[in-house]
Amino acid sequence: MLDLFRGRASAGAPPTQSAGPSNEPMLIKSGFEVGPDMSIAEFCTSFKLQPSVLQKLVDNAYDFAWNLRFVTLANLNDMGFKLGERAALLDAIEKWSVPSAM
């Protein structure tokens, strides 16, 4: 009887998951999805990113490109990205990501 007042989620409802705080800009723009998965080293090589970008991603345990879908723009600051590194990574993400099918 007490369970009626506890506000439990229904058994069939999937749990919601958020990659970051609401309204926080993500690396992948709204309306786009991740591109093909590859190692983070291959991603950086494919998009001609600086070795320092690869090192920052590896130092923060990003091992595959698909993991980048959870990175916020604020995370780049936390990882110590310089302005040029940030611009280069955003350019690579824009080229790598694909428009969402609606």
C-alpha angles and dihedrals in degrees: 000000000000090000089071090068099043097078097232119185114249114262093241097051115101116231115257118238129196125197092209144340113318116271092016111138114245129211090246110064122235110270093035134094133203119283125225117322119247138147114289089243091054090047092053092046093047092054096038095242120173118265087244090062091052091047093052091050093047091046088056093049098252102151104162133039094236089065088068089076088079096052119107125204088247089057089063089060090048090053091051099248114174118225095259092046090050092050092048092050092048090050090050092048090050092052093043100046123081131216114265117254107240 
